[in-house]
């Protein structure tokens, strides 16, 4: 039984009134607060990482720079203790300035070219590599691998290296750990590796250190930082400090890809973004469930739906589609009454069988039945109405037979 909806504002109809703007805003807020919380969390993490990660500049480890990240203080201490410090702005200049017994401190190895590294690999001078790149490490300190980056307080040497034992505990701050090869000496170590590795390679000593703290101005006063920096950079009477200039674009060593040049913080941000998207997708997917039937604000009579669709057909002069819909519906209802499978109603191959069965059950000829069920498009609206009457009569006779 079809019932009419109560007037708006009375009875049940009042409870189904259109929601207010405040209710709509509340629903949108509840639907989006999870996404906003995830974005806010990512922003907070990015700010924290940016605050914890020390900034670098072109003056980092520069012996001529008095800035906190420069190394003028260590260079002055070395010269006060009788060690001459020559600053070189390129690998050829550094090799030309190096003499017998000299120590070369190599900084910013990412600025060295393939040719620079090849020349340094063959050049017979002791090297101190300060936070070298993986490519420079592979070329100048074979066998030493990069482990992880850590941040810690004061660490003790824990090794037989004289330069480290005389310096004692050192405050490295943020540093890189290295895995030493067989026969190498590792100091200031943890389970994942050591901050300082020294090995003999091609008749010379190569020292790898994963922190700039023992060399820069701002941290020389911490623990034994100054002593370790002096012991490593100035064991003799001559030190060549290699501070390379920026190379020409595309000439840096290692043939780095775009992924290698992207900072770690940017990679971490995109990883967080992917994780957040997956979490939001899982959160939204969990809300999906079975379809819930909800009461409509009004009850629409079935006749109104039919009339509305008929008006759309009439407005677009779609008599062909209207006739096809009527014939398809009639066949769907008649075929089960004939004892045929329902799939035959829309199967062109079964048309003749259906027409013959309907003609046998009714008073009409097969030609008339075929024209009604599978005939051409009516020429006008009157023909469409006549088709409707014929289809109704065929269905009635089949039911009564």
Backbone torsions as a table, in degrees:
resi	resn	phi	psi	omega
1	UNK	NA	135.9	-179.1
2	UNK	-97.3	129.8	-179.3
3	UNK	-115.7	149.2	178.6
4	UNK	-85.5	149.6	178.0
5	UNK	-73.0	142.7	176.2
6	UNK	-66.2	156.2	-179.2
7	UNK	-58.8	148.8	178.9
8	UNK	-61.0	137.5	176.7
9	UNK	89.8	-2.1	178.0
10	UNK	-129.7	149.8	175.0
11	UNK	55.5	-139.0	-176.4
12	UNK	-69.9	-25.5	-178.4
13	UNK	-63.4	-29.3	-179.2
14	UNK	-66.8	-30.8	-178.8
15	UNK	-76.1	-12.9	-178.8
16	UNK	-108.9	21.8	178.9
17	UNK	-64.4	161.0	-179.4
18	UNK	-61.9	133.2	-177.3
19	UNK	-64.2	150.2	179.8
20	UNK	-77.4	169.6	179.8
21	UNK	-64.1	-34.0	179.1
22	UNK	-66.1	-40.4	179.5
23	UNK	-66.6	-40.6	177.6
24	UNK	-62.9	-43.5	178.5
25	UNK	-63.0	-39.0	178.2
26	UNK	-63.0	-42.0	178.8
27	UNK	-65.1	-41.4	179.0
28	UNK	-65.3	-37.3	178.6
29	UNK	-65.8	-43.5	179.7
30	UNK	-65.2	-32.3	-179.8
31	UNK	-75.4	-28.0	-174.0
32	UNK	-106.8	-4.5	-174.8
33	UNK	-67.3	-29.3	177.2
34	UNK	-64.6	-44.3	178.7
35	UNK	-63.9	-43.3	179.4
36	UNK	-63.6	-39.0	178.7
37	UNK	-64.4	-39.5	178.2
38	UNK	-65.1	-43.0	178.4
39	UNK	-64.6	-39.4	178.1
40	UNK	-64.7	-40.5	178.9
41	UNK	-63.1	-41.1	178.3
42	UNK	-64.4	-39.6	179.5
43	UNK	-64.5	-41.3	179.3
44	UNK	-64.2	-42.9	179.7
45	UNK	-64.1	-40.9	179.3
46	UNK	-63.0	-40.1	178.4
47	UNK	-65.7	-41.6	179.9
48	UNK	-64.0	-43.7	178.6
49	UNK	-63.4	-40.3	179.1
50	UNK	-65.3	-34.9	179.8
51	UNK	-72.9	-35.6	-178.5
52	UNK	-78.2	-29.7	-176.9
53	UNK	-80.8	119.6	-177.6
54	UNK	-66.6	144.1	178.5
55	UNK	-79.7	149.4	177.9
56	UNK	-118.5	156.5	179.7
57	UNK	-145.4	174.2	-180.0
58	UNK	-65.5	-18.9	-178.3
59	UNK	-88.4	-1.5	-179.2
60	UNK	-62.4	128.0	179.0
61	UNK	65.7	19.5	177.9
62	UNK	-84.9	119.9	-179.1
63	UNK	-64.9	-14.5	179.6
64	UNK	-96.3	-0.8	-174.2
65	UNK	-100.3	128.1	175.5
66	UNK	-87.4	1.0	-179.5
67	UNK	-67.1	161.9	-177.6
68	UNK	-54.7	-34.9	-179.0
69	UNK	-88.9	-0.9	177.4
70	UNK	-79.7	-178.9	-175.9
71	UNK	-130.5	27.0	-179.5
72	UNK	-65.0	-35.8	-177.7
73	UNK	-63.4	-43.5	180.0
74	UNK	-66.9	-40.9	177.8
75	UNK	-60.8	-39.4	178.4
76	UNK	-66.3	-40.6	178.2
77	UNK	-63.3	-40.7	178.5
78	UNK	-63.0	-43.7	-180.0
79	UNK	-67.7	-34.2	176.4
80	UNK	-65.4	-26.7	179.7
81	UNK	-97.6	16.8	172.1
82	UNK	90.1	13.1	179.0
83	UNK	-104.6	120.0	178.5
84	UNK	-77.4	132.7	-179.0
85	UNK	-114.2	118.2	174.6
86	UNK	-108.8	128.9	-179.4
87	UNK	-97.3	125.7	179.0
88	UNK	-116.0	138.3	-179.2
89	UNK	-101.9	11.9	176.9
90	UNK	-163.9	158.0	-177.9
91	UNK	-63.5	-44.2	178.1
92	UNK	-59.2	-41.2	179.0
93	UNK	-65.1	-38.4	179.6
94	UNK	-65.8	-41.3	179.9
95	UNK	-69.4	-34.9	178.2
96	UNK	-67.9	-31.4	-178.7
97	UNK	-83.8	-14.6	-176.5
98	UNK	-82.8	135.5	176.0
99	UNK	-118.8	-174.8	178.4
100	UNK	-59.9	133.5	178.2
101	UNK	79.5	5.1	-178.9
102	UNK	-79.3	157.8	175.3
103	UNK	-116.3	131.9	-179.6
104	UNK	-109.7	120.9	175.0
105	UNK	-93.4	118.0	-176.3
106	UNK	-104.4	116.7	177.3
107	UNK	-117.5	161.4	178.3
108	UNK	48.5	55.0	-178.2
109	UNK	-65.8	-14.9	177.5
110	UNK	-68.1	-13.7	179.4
111	UNK	-90.2	-6.7	-178.7
112	UNK	-82.0	145.0	178.3
113	UNK	-90.1	171.5	177.1
114	UNK	-58.7	-40.0	-179.9
115	UNK	-67.3	-39.1	178.2
116	UNK	-59.7	-46.4	-179.2
117	UNK	-65.7	-38.2	178.0
118	UNK	-63.9	-40.6	178.6
119	UNK	-67.5	-42.0	179.3
120	UNK	-66.6	-32.1	179.3
121	UNK	-65.0	-33.4	-179.4
122	UNK	-90.9	-12.9	-173.7
123	UNK	-81.1	127.3	-174.7
124	UNK	-81.9	78.1	177.9
125	UNK	-144.3	145.7	177.8
126	UNK	-67.9	136.7	-175.5
127	UNK	-116.9	142.9	169.1
128	UNK	-121.0	109.9	-176.4
129	UNK	-98.4	116.8	-178.4
130	UNK	-98.2	111.7	-178.2
131	UNK	44.3	61.2	-178.9
132	UNK	-72.5	158.3	173.6
133	UNK	-73.2	164.9	179.9
134	UNK	-63.0	-34.9	-179.8
135	UNK	-68.8	-44.4	177.4
136	UNK	-65.3	-36.0	178.6
137	UNK	-63.3	-42.6	180.0
138	UNK	-66.3	-33.0	-177.5
139	UNK	-82.1	-39.8	-171.8
140	UNK	-102.8	-20.5	179.4
141	UNK	-135.4	71.2	-176.2
142	UNK	-59.0	136.1	178.2
143	UNK	97.1	-19.9	179.2
144	UNK	-84.1	125.4	-179.1
145	UNK	-112.4	153.0	177.1
146	UNK	-85.7	132.4	-179.5
147	UNK	-100.6	-90.2	-178.0
148	UNK	-138.4	170.0	174.6
149	UNK	-105.7	129.0	-176.1
150	UNK	-131.6	167.4	176.6
151	UNK	-132.5	123.0	-176.3
152	UNK	-146.8	177.2	-179.6
153	UNK	-92.6	-129.7	-177.1
154	UNK	-85.1	133.4	-179.6
155	UNK	-124.6	148.7	179.1
156	UNK	-95.5	157.3	-174.7
157	UNK	-61.9	-58.3	-178.9
158	UNK	64.7	36.0	-178.4
159	UNK	-155.3	164.7	-179.3
160	UNK	-84.7	6.2	-177.6
161	UNK	-69.4	125.5	-175.1
162	UNK	-64.7	-39.9	-178.5
163	UNK	-61.9	-35.3	179.8
164	UNK	-78.3	-41.0	-178.9
165	UNK	-66.7	-36.4	177.6
166	UNK	-69.5	-28.6	177.5
167	UNK	-79.2	-32.2	179.7
168	UNK	77.4	-154.1	-179.5
169	UNK	-61.6	142.5	-176.8
170	UNK	-132.6	141.7	176.3
171	UNK	-97.5	102.4	-175.8
172	UNK	-85.4	-27.4	-172.7
173	UNK	65.5	-132.4	177.2
174	UNK	-77.1	130.1	-176.2
175	UNK	-150.6	165.4	177.4
176	UNK	-105.8	138.1	176.7
177	UNK	-96.9	144.3	-179.8
178	UNK	-123.2	150.0	175.4
179	UNK	-100.0	118.7	-175.3
180	UNK	-80.9	150.8	173.6
181	UNK	-80.7	176.3	178.3
182	UNK	-64.4	136.4	-179.9
183	UNK	87.5	-7.1	179.7
184	UNK	-87.4	158.1	177.3
185	UNK	-102.0	129.8	179.1
186	UNK	-122.0	135.8	-177.2
187	UNK	-128.0	160.7	179.4
188	UNK	52.4	53.6	-173.2
189	UNK	-96.5	162.5	171.6
190	UNK	-133.0	-174.0	-178.8
191	UNK	-64.3	-31.9	-176.2
192	UNK	-87.6	-9.2	-178.5
193	UNK	154.2	-166.3	-177.1
194	UNK	-128.4	151.5	179.0
195	UNK	-81.2	-21.1	-178.6
196	UNK	-134.7	127.7	179.2
197	UNK	-131.3	133.0	178.0
198	UNK	-129.1	134.6	-179.4
199	UNK	-143.8	161.3	174.4
200	UNK	-97.2	127.8	-176.8
201	UNK	-142.9	118.6	180.0
202	UNK	56.5	41.4	175.7
203	UNK	77.2	13.0	178.5
204	UNK	-134.2	167.8	179.4
205	UNK	-99.1	129.5	176.9
206	UNK	-120.1	121.4	-179.8
207	UNK	-112.0	128.5	179.6
208	UNK	-114.9	125.6	179.1
209	UNK	-127.8	135.6	-173.2
210	UNK	-96.4	16.5	-179.7
211	UNK	-142.6	148.8	175.7
212	UNK	-93.3	-3.3	-174.2
213	UNK	-57.6	-41.0	-179.6
214	UNK	-72.4	1.0	-174.6
215	UNK	-121.7	-21.6	-172.8
216	UNK	-94.5	155.7	-172.9
217	UNK	-60.7	-41.4	-170.3
218	UNK	-70.3	-17.2	-176.2
219	UNK	-121.5	9.4	-178.9
220	UNK	-65.9	-29.1	-177.8
221	UNK	-79.1	-8.9	-177.9
222	UNK	-79.8	128.6	174.1
223	UNK	44.6	-130.3	-179.2
224	UNK	-102.1	29.3	-176.5
225	UNK	-60.4	-48.9	-177.3
226	UNK	-62.5	-40.5	-179.7
227	UNK	-64.2	-43.6	179.7
228	UNK	-65.2	-42.0	178.7
229	UNK	-61.4	-41.9	179.2
230	UNK	-68.9	-40.0	-179.2
231	UNK	-65.9	-34.4	-179.2
232	UNK	-82.1	-44.4	-174.8
233	UNK	-82.2	-26.4	-175.1
234	UNK	-131.0	57.3	177.4
235	UNK	-73.1	-20.4	179.7
236	UNK	-117.1	-154.5	-178.0
237	UNK	-101.3	5.5	-178.9
238	UNK	-146.9	126.9	177.7
239	UNK	-127.7	131.6	174.6
240	UNK	-107.8	119.0	-177.5
241	UNK	-100.2	107.0	-177.5
242	UNK	-87.2	110.0	177.9
243	UNK	-120.1	84.2	-171.4
244	UNK	-65.5	147.2	170.5
245	UNK	-76.3	163.2	177.7
246	UNK	-64.8	131.8	-178.9
247	UNK	-77.4	171.8	174.5
248	UNK	-65.4	148.2	179.6
249	UNK	-55.2	132.0	177.6
250	UNK	85.5	2.2	-178.1
251	UNK	-107.5	-1.1	179.5
252	UNK	-65.9	154.1	-174.9
253	UNK	-73.4	155.0	170.7
254	UNK	97.9	-15.5	-178.5
255	UNK	55.0	50.7	-173.9
256	UNK	-66.5	141.3	175.0
257	UNK	-84.5	175.1	178.7
258	UNK	-62.1	-37.2	179.0
259	UNK	-63.9	-35.2	178.7
260	UNK	-69.8	-29.5	-177.3
261	UNK	-83.2	-16.6	179.3
262	UNK	-71.4	128.1	180.0
263	UNK	-60.2	153.4	-178.5
264	UNK	-61.4	-36.5	-179.8
265	UNK	-62.5	-36.7	178.3
266	UNK	-68.0	-41.8	177.1
267	UNK	-61.1	-42.6	179.6
268	UNK	-64.4	-36.8	179.1
269	UNK	-62.6	-45.9	-179.7
270	UNK	-67.4	-33.2	174.7
271	UNK	-63.4	-43.7	177.2
272	UNK	-62.5	-38.6	-179.8
273	UNK	-63.9	-42.2	178.9
274	UNK	-64.4	-43.6	179.1
275	UNK	-62.3	-41.4	-179.9
276	UNK	-64.1	-41.5	179.0
277	UNK	-62.6	-41.9	178.6
278	UNK	-64.2	-41.4	179.4
279	UNK	-64.8	-41.4	178.1
280	UNK	-64.2	-39.7	178.6
281	UNK	-63.2	-42.0	177.7
282	UNK	-65.7	-39.3	-179.8
283	UNK	-64.3	-42.6	179.9
284	UNK	-71.8	-36.6	-179.6
285	UNK	-66.2	-33.3	-179.9
286	UNK	-64.1	-24.7	-178.3
287	UNK	-79.5	-15.3	-179.1
288	UNK	-72.9	136.9	-179.1
289	UNK	-152.3	-166.7	179.6
290	UNK	-65.1	154.1	179.4
291	UNK	-66.3	131.1	-179.5
292	UNK	-106.2	124.6	178.1
293	UNK	-77.4	129.1	179.6
294	UNK	-117.1	145.8	178.9
295	UNK	-68.2	130.9	178.5
296	UNK	-74.8	148.6	179.7
297	UNK	-64.5	-24.2	177.3
298	UNK	-138.6	157.5	176.7
299	UNK	-102.1	124.0	-178.5
300	UNK	-102.3	124.9	178.0
301	UNK	-66.3	144.7	179.1
302	UNK	-61.5	-34.5	179.6
303	UNK	-63.1	-35.7	179.0
304	UNK	-64.8	-38.0	178.3
305	UNK	-64.0	-44.7	179.4
306	UNK	-62.5	-44.7	-179.8
307	UNK	-64.1	-39.4	179.4
308	UNK	-64.0	-41.9	178.5
309	UNK	-67.0	-38.1	178.1
310	UNK	-62.5	-39.5	178.3
311	UNK	-63.6	-37.4	178.2
312	UNK	-64.7	-42.3	176.9
313	UNK	-61.4	-42.6	-177.4
314	UNK	-67.9	-40.9	-178.9
315	UNK	-63.7	-33.4	-179.2
316	UNK	-95.9	4.9	179.9
317	UNK	54.9	39.1	-177.0
318	UNK	-93.5	61.5	179.3
319	UNK	-67.2	-31.0	179.3
320	UNK	-64.2	-45.0	-179.6
321	UNK	-69.6	-37.6	178.2
322	UNK	-63.7	-42.8	179.4
323	UNK	-65.3	-41.3	178.2
324	UNK	-61.8	-41.4	179.3
325	UNK	-64.8	-41.8	178.9
326	UNK	-64.2	-45.8	-179.3
327	UNK	-65.3	-42.2	179.1
328	UNK	-61.7	-43.1	178.9
329	UNK	-64.1	-41.0	178.9
330	UNK	-64.1	-45.2	178.7
331	UNK	-62.2	-39.9	178.9
332	UNK	-59.9	-35.8	-178.5
333	UNK	-83.0	-32.0	-175.3
334	UNK	-81.0	-39.6	-174.4
335	UNK	-55.4	-47.0	178.4
336	UNK	-61.0	-31.7	179.5
337	UNK	-68.7	-22.9	179.0
338	UNK	-87.2	-3.3	-177.8
339	UNK	80.7	16.2	178.7
340	UNK	-98.2	156.4	177.5
341	UNK	-64.1	148.6	-178.3
342	UNK	-62.3	-29.1	-179.1
343	UNK	-66.2	-19.3	-179.6
344	UNK	-69.5	-20.9	-176.6
345	UNK	-61.8	-33.8	-179.0
346	UNK	-110.5	14.1	180.0
347	UNK	-97.1	113.8	-179.9
348	UNK	-59.2	-29.9	-178.1
349	UNK	-67.8	-22.7	-178.8
350	UNK	-94.9	6.7	-176.2
351	UNK	-60.6	-47.5	-177.5
352	UNK	-63.4	-38.5	178.7
353	UNK	-64.4	-41.1	179.9
354	UNK	-66.4	-44.5	-178.7
355	UNK	-61.3	-43.6	-179.3
356	UNK	-64.5	-41.4	-178.6
357	UNK	-66.8	-39.7	179.9
358	UNK	-67.7	-41.6	180.0
359	UNK	-63.1	-36.3	179.4
360	UNK	-68.2	-29.3	-176.6
361	UNK	-92.9	-5.4	-177.3
362	UNK	-127.3	-177.8	-179.4
363	UNK	-96.5	12.3	-175.1
364	UNK	-104.3	156.1	177.8
365	UNK	-76.0	159.6	179.4
366	UNK	-61.4	-35.4	-180.0
367	UNK	-63.3	-42.1	-179.9
368	UNK	-68.3	-40.8	179.0
369	UNK	-65.0	-42.5	179.2
370	UNK	-63.6	-39.2	178.1
371	UNK	-65.7	-32.5	179.8
372	UNK	-74.0	-43.9	-174.7
373	UNK	-86.1	-28.0	-174.9
374	UNK	-136.8	18.0	-173.3
375	UNK	-76.1	-175.1	-178.7
376	UNK	-77.3	178.4	-179.8
377	UNK	-70.7	137.1	175.4
378	UNK	-62.0	145.9	-176.1
379	UNK	-78.8	-23.4	-179.0
380	UNK	-151.4	179.7	-178.8
381	UNK	-66.1	-33.3	178.3
382	UNK	-63.3	-41.2	177.3
383	UNK	-63.2	-35.4	178.0
384	UNK	-65.9	-41.2	177.4
385	UNK	-65.0	-39.8	178.2
386	UNK	-63.7	-39.2	177.2
387	UNK	-60.9	-39.9	178.6
388	UNK	-61.3	-43.4	179.5
389	UNK	-64.2	-39.8	-179.4
390	UNK	-65.2	-43.9	-179.4
391	UNK	-64.2	-41.4	177.1
392	UNK	-62.3	-39.8	-178.9
393	UNK	-67.6	-39.7	178.4
394	UNK	-63.3	-45.2	-179.8
395	UNK	-62.2	-40.4	-179.3
396	UNK	-63.3	-43.9	-178.1
397	UNK	-67.5	-37.2	178.3
398	UNK	-65.0	-39.9	178.9
399	UNK	-66.0	-37.1	-175.5
400	UNK	-82.2	-16.5	-176.6
401	UNK	-77.9	NA	NA
